[in-house]
Amino acid sequence: MKIIEREISQAQVDALVQNGVAPLLARLFVGRGVQSPQELDTGLQHLLPPSGLKGIEAAAQLLAQAIAAQQRICIVADYDCDGATACAVAVRGLRMLGAQHVSYEVPDRVQDGYGLSPAIARRVAAQGYGLLVTVDNGIGSIAGVREAQRLGLQVLVTDHHLPGSELPTPEAMVNPNQPGCSFASKSLAGVGVMFYVLLQLRALLRERGAYAAAPQPKLDTLLPLVALGTVADVVRLDTNNRRLVDQGLLRIRKGHMPAGMRALYQAAGKTWQQASTQDFGFALGPRINAAGRLADMTIGIECLLTDDFGQALELAQALDRINRQRQHLEGDMRQQAFALAEGLCQDSGSAPAAISVFDPEFHEGVVGIVASRIKDRLHRPTFVFAASQAEGKTHELKGSGRSIPGFHLRDALDLLAKRHPDVLLRFGGHAMAAGCTIRMEHFERFSSAFAQVAQELLSADVLTRCLHTDGALPAEFRQSAVVEQLNLQVWGQGFEPPTFSEDMEIVSQRLVGEKHLKLQLRHQGEVVDGIWFGRTEPLDAWEHLAFRLDINEWKGERKVQFLVEGALQS
């Protein structure tokens, strides 16, 4: 591992400090590309305007027309946390704006697969809906959109995924990544796109005099859901996304959130008064995602839609049980996948440029998580495949991939498809995460072709794991109040949480739980507790360590401890 200290401009740090930013935060923000105090102003008035999104005016008009005609509106969601929160935002928001008949349809991961399929379009049409709205999907649903329209449905696609070479032709489409869209934030999550559509719809209704006699609905009450879905989907936290997330967190910390989110905090053993982005990524998000992986995402969506806390708590506890099941299943799969991946390593111990693994016992609902674990361990683009359990498709494999910085996963699949047009049945996704379907007999061909593409596109530098840090931690900031201040900030993909690095003496070390290294470290003259999760090999007497800050509470005492992330290779 290479440990690289971020370069910062002291002049920019000083400028932020002069504008009231705490010195440590100023240094951290500049290291993440913040250039002016205005970028740190999270007020809603600074959000990018909805008008910048291509197709959003047509989307608002379509929805306004449906509301006026009291049409039945069906939201077709995705089965992950972004899709679930986007669905909840759509249903709640449209009802707030006057829609009388709004419901949803969520695909089954096994039987339906991802996106708006012709079968789902037929199910929606059979229930008498007039308008179909996709959230967090649809940009690749050419056949599904066509079938819906053939059956007399109007279609609005809201999505954020990258488009393929062919686009659907719905009545309206909103996606910051569609061709010709000039919206500055290409990193909006699906839930963010739907929130923007609602903002535009409210503006249109306001222009038409809908709120002349009464206050307009407060769509900012949906921001806790927007924040959760944005962080859970691991989209890049650019300035606009950070504003959406921060506004959601501010409301949660005041107790203003849907009953389901409050219940999820309780089920996860977290306190919403100190809500953080880490809660979204590691506590609430995984519990909602678990429903889509192993059960039915309807449980997650209903949890986010109900206003009855008792019902919300029952659903949240059900999600917690499903998540524990997911953790157990993932643990078994992870060990087998690690063994398969490490079996691909060469005699020198180095891994191939890209990794693909498959086992007949793998569960398709967990392949994405396991791919992420292998990617983290071996620092290689990774696909993990499982046999499809869908009726009539047991000859197919469903794969989920995760990538490393510098390797665009969806573009790599596109290149593979051009070279081997008979291998990929379907594919789609983003730079860092993608999915595909292949025939079982083509696994070896895919594995070889994927590794070949990676070999051509990846340099030795990209294949070397790098950890960017914020340099040494001044001793005066080694206190719990500073850690609490850091935890209140918005951190995530593209705006990574603070990580420091410096030489330290290893005062003592011992294994705990047979798989974690418990440490005492001498940091600038004082002994500090530390822990390195997942590390079993002993350290030298002196090491250059990268670490994050945490607070360890024991018998009422709160002490700062270092969470070690890595050590500099000698």
N, C-alpha and C positions, 0 to 999 in steps of 0.2 A: 504493500500500500504506500502510495505517495501522500504525504500531508503537505498541503499547499496553503500558505497563509494568504488571505485575501488582501489585495492591494487597496489602499484607501487614500483619498485626498484629505489631508489634514485641514486644508482651507474649507472644504465642504463640511467636514465635521464641525469646525469652528462656527460656520454659518448656521448650522442647525442648532448648536448650543446657544448661540446668540438669539435664536428665535424660541428659546424656552425648552428645547429638547434636552433630556438628561444626557450627560456626557457619554455614558456607556451605550445608551440607545442610539445616540447620534453616530457613534463609531459603527455599530452593527447595521444601522440603516444605510449608511454610505457604502458599506461593504456589500450591500445587496442592490446597489444601483440607484438608491434614492438621491436625487440631485437638488431638490428644493423642498422647503417646508410645506408647500402646497400639496405635494404628493402624500403627505402624512395627514392631511385634513380629510377625515372620513365622513364629512357631512353629506347628506343625501343630495344636496344641491350641486355637488361636484360629480355626481354620476354622469357617465356618458349619456347623452339624450337618446331615447328610443328611435328617433327619426333616422339615426344612422344605420339602422338595420334594414337591409333590403327586404322588401315584401311585407314590412310590418303594418303599413297603412292598409294594404289589402286584407291582411289578417284581422285587423281591428274591425274593418267594415264587414267582413264575413261573420265575425262573432256578434257584432251589433245587430246585424240582420237576423241572425238566429235567435237572439234574445227577444227582439221585437216581435218575431213570429211565434215565439214560445216553442221553437223547435227542440227536439230532444237531442242533446249533445253527448257524445261518448268520447271519453279520453282513453286513448290506447297508450299504455305506459310501457316502461321497461322494467325488468325484474331486479334491478340493483337499487342502491340507496338514492342515487341521483334520479332514477326513474320514479321511485316511490315518492320522493319529496316533490318532484315536478308534478306528479299526478295530484298530490294533496294540494299543492299551490294552485293548480288549474281548477280543481273542483271547488275549493274554498273561495278562490278569487272570482270565478265566474258566478257563483251563488251570491257573493257580495255585490256584484255588479248587475244583478237582476235576472240571471238565468234561473228558470224554474225547474228545468228537467236536465240535470247533469249527473252522469254516472261514469263508470270507467270499466275497462276491460284490460286485464294484464295477461300477457302471454305466459304459458307454461314453459319453463326452460327446456324440459325434455320433449314434450309433444309438439310445441309450436316453434321453439327456437326464438331467435332475436328478431325484433322488428314487426312491422305490419305485414303479415302474410295474407295471401288470398283467403285462406281458411278463416282468419280472424275477421277480415272484411265481411265475409259471409255471415259470421256470427253476429257482428254488429248490425248488419242490415236486417237480419232476421228478427231483431229485437225492436225494430221500428225507429231507429235513430235517423235523424236528417243530416247531422253534421258530425264528422269524425275528426278528432284532433289528436295528432300524435305528440307525445312528449318524450324527449331523449331518444328518439328514433325516427325513421321515416326517410332519411336522405338516400338510403339504398333500397327502399321498398317500392321499386318500379311496378312489379306485378301486383302487389297489395293495393297500391293507390289506384291502379287501373281497374282492378276488380271492384273496389269500393265504388268508383265512379260508374262502372257498368251497372251496378245494382241501384244507382240513383242517389248515392251519398255524395255530399260535398265534403272535400277533404282539406284540412289545414295541417301542414307539416311543421312542427317546431322541433329542431334538432341542433346538435352542435358537432356531430361527427364529421369527419372528412368525407367529401363526396367522391364517388367513383367516376368513371368516364361517361356514364349515362345518368341523367337525373330524372326523378319522377316529375309528373306534371299535375300537381294538385291545384285547387283553386287559389291557394296562397301557400307560401313557404317562407319560413324565417329560420335562418341558420347563418351565423356570422362567418362560417367557412364555405358558404356556397359561392360560386363564381360571381363576380361583380358586386359583392358586398364590401362596403368600405368601412364597416364598423371597426373601430380601433382595437377593441378587445376581442381577439380571436379565441380567447381562452374561457369564454362563458361556459358554464356547465349547462346541461339541459334544463335544470331548474331555474337558472338565471335567464335563459332565453324565454321561458314561459312567464317569468315575472315581468320581463320587459314587454311582452305582448299584452299583459294585463294593464301595465302602465299606459300603453298606447290606446288600448280600448277605453280606459277610463277617460283619457283626454278627449277621445272622439265623442263619448257620451256627454261629457261636460260641454263640449262645443254645441251639441244638439239640445242643450238645456235640461238634461236629465236631473241636474242637481240644483236647479234654480230655487226649489222650495225646501231643500234639505241638504245637510253637509254631504260631501262626497265620501264614499267608503275609504277607509284608511288601509291601503294595501301594504303599508309598512308593517302591519301585524304579521305578514307572511315572511318577513325577513329572517326569523329564526330557522324556518324550513329552508330558505334559500341558502343560508350560511351552512347548515348541516350538509345539504346535498353537494354544495360547491367543494367543501373540504373533503368529504367522503369520496368524491369522484377523482380526487388527486389531480385536478386541473391546475394549471399555472396560476399562482396568486399574483397576478399583475395588479396595478393600482386600482383598477375598477373592481376586480374581484375582492381585493382586500377591503374596499369600502363596503361592499355587500356583506362580507363576513363580519366585519367589525360591528356594523349596525345590528346584525342579528345577535351577536354576543352581548352587546349593550342591553338589548331588550330581555334576553334570557336572564342576565344577572339581576334584573329588576323583577323577575318573576313573570314577565310577559311572554308567554309561549303557549303553543297548543298543549292540551292535557296529555297527549301522547308523548311529547318530548319530556315533560316533567316526569311522567311515569317511567320513561326509559332511563332518565337520570337515577331514579330510585332503584330500578332493577339492576342497574350497573354499579350501584354503590358509590355514585358520584354526587357532588353537590353543585347545583346549578348556580349558586351564588358566586362561585369562582369559575364559571364556565370558560373553557379554553378550546382552541382548535384541536388540541390533543384529545379532548373528550369526543369530538366528532369523528376523528380518524381512528381511535382505538377503543371506544366504548359504545357510543350510539350507532355509528355507521355499521360496524360489524354485526350488531344484533339485527338491524334491519336487513342487511345483505344476506344474513343466514337464512331468512325466510325464502328468498329467491333461489338460494343455492340448494336447499334441502327440502323445502316444503312448498308453500304457496305465498307469493308476495302480497296477496290480499290481506294477510295478517298484518304485515307491516303498514300497508296503506290505510287499513281501517284504524290502526293504532294512531296514525297521524291525522285522521279525519274526525274521530270522535271527540265530543266536548264533555263526555261523561268520564270523570277521572277514574271511577271504579272500573268501568269497562276498559279504559286505557291501561290501567295497571294490570288487569288480567291478560291483555294482549301483550304488554311489555314483558310480563313474566313468561309468557309462552315463547316470545322471541328470545328471551334469555336462555330458556331450556334448549331451543333449537340451536342457538349459538354454541352452547356447551357440546352438543352433539357434533356440530361442525368442527369444533376444536379437536375432539377425539378422532374423528374421521381424518382430519387434516394431518394430525400427528402420525397416524399409521401410514398414510400416503406419502408424507414427506420423507420418512425414513427410506421407503422403497424407492422413491424418486431420486433421493440423494445417491443411493447405491447405483442406480442405473446411470445417472449423470457422471458420477466419478468413474464408472466403468468405461466411459468414453474418453477419459483423459489419457494422454500419451504416456510413454514410458518415462518421459522427463517429469511427469506430474502436471504438465500444463494442459488446460482444457482446450478443445477445439474452438474455432471462432464463434460457433453458435451451437446450441444444445437442443435436441428434441428427444423426449422420452415418452413411452407409452407402456401401460400395463393393462391387461384385461380387467383387473380388479379396481382400477381407478374410477372415481366418481366424477362425472362431468361437472357437478356443481362446485367442486373445490379445485379444479385444475388451475384456475387463475392464481389463487393464493399460493399453491405449491410452485408454480412457475416463478412467482415473485421471490419465494424463498431460495430457489436454486440460483436465480439471477443474483441475489444478494450474496450468496456464498461463493459463487464461482466468477462473478462479474462477467457474464456472457449473456447475450440475447438468448432467451429460453422459451421453448414451446413445450407444454405438457398436454398430452392427448388422453381422452377417455372414449370408450365405445359409447355410441349413442344408444339411449334406452327407448327412443321413440319408436312407435309401432311402424314396422316396415322399413326401418332405417338402421337396423343393427349392423349393417355392413359398413356404416360410416363412423368416422372418428371426429369428435369435436375437440378442437385445440384452442387453448388460450395462451397468449404470449406476453412476455414482459421484456422490456429492452433496457439498455444502458445509455447514458448520455452519448450523443454522437452517432446513434444508429436509429434511423427512422423506420419503425417496424412495419407500418402500413405500406410505405414506399418499397420496402424490401419484399413484401408479399406481392405487390404489384409487379415488380421486376420478375419475381419467381413465376407469376402467372403468365407473363409474356413469354418466358423461356419454356415453360412446361404447361401449356394451356389445358391439358387434361388432368392435372393433379389437383388443383384447388377447385372445389365445387362452389364455395362461397368464402368471402373474406371481407374484413372491414376493421376500422378502428382508428387509432391515433399513432403518434410517434412513439410513445412509450408503452402502449398496451394495444393489443389487437387480438382478433379471433379469426378462426378459419375452420372449414369443414373439408375433410378429404375422405376418400375411400380407404378402407382398412388396408387393402393390398398395396396402397401407394405410400404407406408410412415411410419406408426406407428411401423411396425416391424423394419425398418431401424433406426428410432429414438431411440427405446428401445435398440436395439443391439449396436448402436454407443455409447450411454451413458454407457452401460455395459462395453464395451471395455475400454472406458476412465476411468471408475471407477476403473477397475483393474490395469490400467497402470499408473495412475496419483497419486502422493503422495500429501499430504496436502501442502508441501512446493512448489511444482510446481503449485498448484492451487492458491497460494497467489501471487498477482501481485507484482513484484519487479522492481524497477527502479534503474539501476546502474548509478552512477554519478561520476564526477571528483572532488568531494569535494568542499571546499570553493573557491570562486573567489577572488584572491588578488585584492585590490582596484586599484592598478596601472594598471590593465588590463581592467578596466571598461572604455573603450574609443572606439570611433568609428573606429579608425585605427586598433585596435586589432580585432574588429568584422569583418572588411573587410578582414583582413588577414585570419581569420578562414574560411570565406566564400569561399576563393579561394582553400581550401583543398578539397580532395575527401572524402566525408562522405556518409554512406548508410548502407545497411544491413550488419551486422557483423563488421562494422566499424562506429559505431553510432556517430552522431554529438555531439559536446561537451554539456554536461549538468552538471550544478554545483548545490550545495546544501549547505544550512547553515541556522542558526536561523536568523530571521529578524522581526523587529517590523512592524506591519501593521499600517501605519500612517493614511491612509484613504482608503475607498473602496466604490464603487457604481456600480450599474448595468448599462451597456450600451447595447442598442439593445435588451434588455429584456433577454439576454442569455449569456452575458459575464461579467466578474468581472474586472472592471478597478481599479487599485491599485496604491497607493503610498507606497513604502517600504523604510525603513531605513536600508541601507546596509553599514555596517562598518562606521557609523556616518553620511552618506550623504543620502539624499532622492533621490530615483530613481523611475521612472515610471515603472509600470508593468501591465500586463493583463493576465487573465486566461480565455482562450476561452472555452466556454461551461460550465462554473461554475456559478451557481446562488446562492449557499448557502454562507452566510457570514463567514469570517474567524475570529479566535480569535485574541486578541491583539498581540500575539507573535506566530509565526509558524516556523517550520522547512520546508522550501520550496525547491523544485527542480525546476531549471529554465534554460532556454537557453537564449542566447544573441541575440538581434536584434537591428536594427537602425530604429528609427521612424523619418520620415521627415515631418515637419509641417511648412509651410510658409518659406521655405528656411533654416530652422534650423534643424540640424541633432543631435539627442540625442539617447544615448543608453537606451534601455528599456529591461526589463526582461519578457520573455515569460514563465509563470509559467506552469510547467508540472504536479506537484503533491505536496502533503503535507504528511509529516510523520504521520502515524496513531498513536494516543495517546494510 
